[in-house]
Amino acid sequence: MVVTAITLLWPGAIDSAFGQPYSIKSSLGMSRVFFESMTLGVFGVMVLLGTVFWAVGNVNRQRGLAGEAEFIAKGATSGGQPSR
């Protein structure tokens, strides 16, 4: 997974480690700075969205609105009486 992430975020990094030439300009038709800024920007947005969804889910779990079924069932009962 780490090698795949490095290859996707920084194309040519693995090639240069093994002594192989690689040019983003000739392969993808764009500069390295543009490619890396767009890739890292999209990666940052995905991490931010993941963090937001985690935070919303955490709040919902604490309120008893989401989570494992047995925990939700315990929150749905009142005074030890099963809900009907």
N, CA, C and O of each residue as an XYZ file, in Angstrom:
336
protein
N       0.816     -1.176      0.000
C       0.000      0.000      0.000
C       0.875      1.261      0.000
O       0.561      2.242     -0.674
N       1.941      1.224      0.740
C       2.839      2.386      0.815
C       3.484      2.644     -0.545
O       3.572      3.791     -0.983
N       3.932      1.587     -1.208
C       4.561      1.745     -2.530
C       3.557      2.306     -3.527
O       3.906      3.159     -4.343
N       2.314      1.837     -3.470
C       1.270      2.352     -4.358
C       1.014      3.824     -4.089
O       0.891      4.610     -5.029
N       0.930      4.213     -2.817
C       0.698      5.619     -2.475
C       1.841      6.497     -2.983
O       1.598      7.570     -3.536
N       3.074      6.053     -2.800
C       4.226      6.823     -3.279
C       4.186      6.933     -4.800
O       4.446      8.000     -5.356
N       3.860      5.829     -5.471
C       3.819      5.830     -6.935
C       2.726      6.754     -7.459
O       2.929      7.450     -8.453
N       1.559      6.769     -6.792
C       0.465      7.622     -7.253
C       0.692      9.089     -6.919
O       0.373      9.964     -7.725
N       1.238      9.367     -5.742
C       1.440     10.756     -5.337
C       2.695     11.368     -5.969
O       2.708     12.557     -6.287
N       3.723     10.583     -6.148
C       4.976     11.067     -6.724
C       5.450     10.107     -7.811
O       6.336      9.288     -7.569
N       4.865     10.202     -9.013
C       5.283      9.290    -10.085
C       6.762      9.503    -10.423
O       7.250     10.631    -10.495
N       7.439      8.406    -10.623
C       8.851      8.465    -10.945
C       9.747      8.306     -9.736
O      10.949      8.093     -9.888
N       9.186      8.407     -8.524
C      10.018      8.282     -7.320
C      10.606      6.882     -7.205
O      11.783      6.725     -6.883
N       9.799      5.877     -7.465
C      10.282      4.500     -7.397
C      11.236      4.224     -8.564
O      12.248      3.544     -8.400
N      10.898      4.765     -9.754
C      11.767      4.567    -10.920
C      13.165      5.119    -10.661
O      14.167      4.465    -10.950
N      13.217      6.337    -10.108
C      14.529      6.940     -9.865
C      15.301      6.184     -8.788
O      16.532      6.159     -8.811
N      14.586      5.564     -7.843
C      15.262      4.780     -6.810
C      15.960      3.558     -7.428
O      16.972      3.089     -6.908
N      15.411      3.049     -8.541
C      16.008      1.904     -9.220
C      16.852      2.321    -10.428
O      17.269      1.474    -11.218
N      17.102      3.630    -10.570
C      17.964      4.116    -11.629
C      17.309      4.228    -12.994
O      18.007      4.341    -14.002
N      15.989      4.200    -13.050
C      15.270      4.314    -14.316
C      14.864      5.770    -14.548
O      14.403      6.433    -13.619
N      15.027      6.275    -15.766
C      14.601      7.650    -16.043
C      13.067      7.735    -16.141
O      12.416      6.794    -16.594
N      12.502      8.865    -15.713
C      11.062      9.089    -15.798
C      10.817     10.580    -15.942
O      11.419     11.385    -15.231
N       9.941     10.945    -16.851
C       9.606     12.350    -17.066
C       8.085     12.503    -17.031
O       7.373     11.907    -17.840
N       7.602     13.302    -16.095
C       6.156     13.554    -16.017
C       5.716     14.337    -17.250
O       4.631     14.108    -17.785
N       6.554     15.251    -17.692
C       6.215     16.077    -18.858
C       5.948     15.207    -20.086
O       4.965     15.423    -20.795
N       6.807     14.237    -20.337
C       6.610     13.393    -21.525
C       5.539     12.324    -21.293
O       4.868     11.916    -22.240
N       5.371     11.870    -20.062
C       4.385     10.820    -19.781
C       2.960     11.362    -19.652
O       2.023     10.791    -20.211
N       2.799     12.460    -18.918
C       1.461     12.984    -18.632
C       1.158     14.319    -19.307
O       0.004     14.747    -19.354
N       2.182     14.970    -19.824
C       1.977     16.237    -20.524
C       1.777     17.432    -19.616
O       1.166     18.417    -20.032
N       2.271     17.380    -18.393
C       2.144     18.512    -17.466
C       3.399     18.608    -16.619
O       4.192     17.669    -16.546
N       3.566     19.746    -15.986
C       4.759     19.918    -15.149
C       4.604     19.156    -13.839
O       3.494     18.864    -13.394
N       5.743     18.842    -13.235
C       5.733     18.123    -11.954
C       5.069     18.957    -10.867
O       4.329     18.417    -10.045
N       5.320     20.259    -10.849
C       4.732     21.131     -9.823
C       3.212     21.129     -9.932
O       2.521     21.019     -8.919
N       2.683     21.251    -11.148
C       1.235     21.236    -11.338
C       0.653     19.891    -10.913
O      -0.347     19.839    -10.197
N       1.287     18.799    -11.357
C       0.787     17.469    -11.027
C       0.775     17.242     -9.517
O      -0.230     16.794     -8.966
N       1.873     17.545     -8.856
C       1.962     17.299     -7.422
C       1.026     18.197     -6.631
O       0.448     17.757     -5.637
N       0.861     19.459     -7.055
C      -0.054     20.339     -6.325
C      -1.498     19.865     -6.473
O      -2.256     19.894     -5.503
N      -1.887     19.433     -7.663
C      -3.247     18.922     -7.856
C      -3.452     17.610     -7.101
O      -4.481     17.425     -6.451
N      -2.495     16.713     -7.178
C      -2.618     15.418     -6.507
C      -2.666     15.582     -4.997
O      -3.526     14.996     -4.338
N      -1.760     16.368     -4.444
C      -1.749     16.575     -2.999
C      -2.971     17.363     -2.544
O      -3.466     17.146     -1.438
N      -3.466     18.276     -3.380
C      -4.690     19.006     -3.048
C      -5.894     18.082     -2.955
O      -6.679     18.170     -2.012
N      -6.039     17.196     -3.934
C      -7.143     16.228     -3.913
C      -6.986     15.275     -2.730
O      -7.967     14.944     -2.065
N      -5.761     14.837     -2.468
C      -5.501     13.961     -1.324
C      -5.883     14.657     -0.016
O      -6.481     14.041      0.866
N      -5.541     15.932      0.106
C      -5.896     16.704      1.295
C      -7.404     16.846      1.465
O      -7.919     16.754      2.579
N      -8.109     17.069      0.356
C      -9.575     17.169      0.418
C     -10.172     15.846      0.878
O     -11.102     15.838      1.684
N      -9.652     14.727      0.375
C     -10.169     13.417      0.792
C      -9.913     13.166      2.278
O     -10.779     12.636      2.974
N      -8.738     13.542      2.764
C      -8.441     13.383      4.191
C      -9.367     14.277      5.016
O      -9.871     13.852      6.056
N      -9.593     15.503      4.564
C     -10.493     16.417      5.262
C     -11.919     15.873      5.302
O     -12.558     15.903      6.354
N     -12.427     15.375      4.170
C     -13.772     14.796      4.141
C     -13.873     13.570      5.044
O     -14.868     13.392      5.747
N     -12.858     12.738      5.026
C     -12.847     11.573      5.909
C     -12.893     11.976      7.370
O     -13.588     11.347      8.169
N     -12.157     13.020      7.725
C     -12.150     13.509      9.101
C     -13.513     14.078      9.480
O     -13.995     13.842     10.588
N     -14.137     14.823      8.572
C     -15.470     15.385      8.841
C     -16.493     14.273      9.041
O     -17.275     14.321      9.990
N     -16.500     13.269      8.159
C     -17.445     12.169      8.303
C     -17.185     11.381      9.584
O     -18.131     10.934     10.233
N     -15.918     11.203      9.957
C     -15.599     10.523     11.206
C     -16.152     11.310     12.393
O     -16.742     10.733     13.306
N     -15.957     12.641     12.375
C     -16.429     13.477     13.479
C     -17.949     13.431     13.598
O     -18.481     13.336     14.704
N     -18.651     13.498     12.468
C     -20.115     13.418     12.492
C     -20.555     12.056     13.019
O     -21.477     11.977     13.831
N     -19.912     10.995     12.573
C     -20.240      9.658     13.055
C     -19.958      9.502     14.534
O     -20.711      8.833     15.241
N     -18.881     10.110     15.012
C     -18.544     10.037     16.432
C     -19.615     10.716     17.273
O     -20.005     10.196     18.318
N     -20.095     11.873     16.828
C     -21.166     12.571     17.542
C     -22.431     11.715     17.546
O     -23.099     11.605     18.574
N     -22.761     11.112     16.414
C     -23.946     10.262     16.337
C     -23.815      9.022     17.216
O     -24.794      8.587     17.823
N     -22.615      8.451     17.289
C     -22.411      7.294     18.176
C     -22.588      7.690     19.627
O     -23.182      6.942     20.402
N     -22.082      8.855     20.009
C     -22.213      9.309     21.389
C     -23.672      9.581     21.751
O     -24.068      9.389     22.900
N     -24.465     10.020     20.794
C     -25.892     10.263     21.030
C     -26.714      8.976     20.969
O     -27.893      8.975     21.320
N     -26.098      7.889     20.528
C     -26.807      6.631     20.413
C     -27.606      6.503     19.125
O     -28.490      5.652     19.027
N     -27.303      7.341     18.136
C     -28.037      7.311     16.874
C     -27.431      6.351     15.867
O     -28.084      5.994     14.886
N     -26.206      5.931     16.089
C     -25.521      5.038     15.154
C     -24.559      4.168     15.938
O     -24.175      4.504     17.058
N     -24.180      3.074     15.360
C     -23.217      2.191     16.000
C     -23.657      0.756     15.901
O     -24.483      0.403     15.059
N     -23.104     -0.070     16.761
C     -23.447     -1.485     16.775
C     -24.885     -1.663     17.241
O     -25.368     -0.917     18.093
N     -25.562     -2.651     16.680
C     -26.983     -2.868     16.973
C     -27.240     -3.110     18.452
O     -28.240     -2.631     18.986
N     -26.357     -3.844     19.126
C     -26.592     -4.134     20.548
C     -26.486     -2.878     21.399
O     -27.199     -2.746     22.394
N     -25.600     -1.946     21.019
C     -25.486     -0.707     21.768
C     -26.693      0.192     21.516
O     -27.165      0.869     22.429
N     -27.177      0.200     20.315
C     -28.364      0.995     19.994
C     -29.573      0.435     20.743
O     -30.391      1.196     21.259
N     -29.688     -0.903     20.803
C     -30.805     -1.528     21.509
C     -30.764     -1.182     22.992
O     -31.810     -0.957     23.600
N     -29.581     -1.137     23.581
C     -29.474     -0.769     24.994
C     -29.921      0.669     25.220
O     -30.556      0.973     26.229
N     -29.589      1.560     24.277
C     -30.007      2.945     24.392
C     -31.491      3.126     24.153
O     -32.082      4.090     24.640
N     -32.112      2.205     23.403
C     -33.528      2.323     23.091
C     -34.419      1.845     24.220
O     -35.603      2.178     24.256
N     -33.867      1.068     25.144
C     -34.677      0.586     26.253
C     -34.737      1.646     27.329
O     -33.796      2.416     27.520
N     -35.861      1.675     28.031
C     -36.001      2.657     29.115
C     -36.250      1.904     30.407
O     -37.183      1.106     30.497
N     -35.433      2.150     31.391
C     -35.606      1.540     32.695
C     -35.487      0.028     32.686
O     -36.114     -0.642     33.507
N     -34.705     -0.517     31.784
C     -34.539     -1.960     31.717
C     -35.663     -2.659     30.974
O     -35.597     -3.870     30.761
N     -36.681     -1.932     30.580
C     -37.791     -2.512     29.841
C     -37.460     -2.493     28.356
O     -37.043     -1.458     27.835
N     -37.635     -3.615     27.662
C     -37.400     -3.590     26.225
C     -38.432     -2.723     25.526
O     -39.599     -2.680     25.915
N     -37.982     -2.037     24.491
C     -38.920     -1.179     23.750
C     -39.813     -2.056     22.873
O     -39.366     -3.065     22.327
N     -41.079     -1.658     22.746
C     -42.041     -2.443     21.973
C     -42.563     -1.674     20.807
O     -43.385     -2.186     20.048
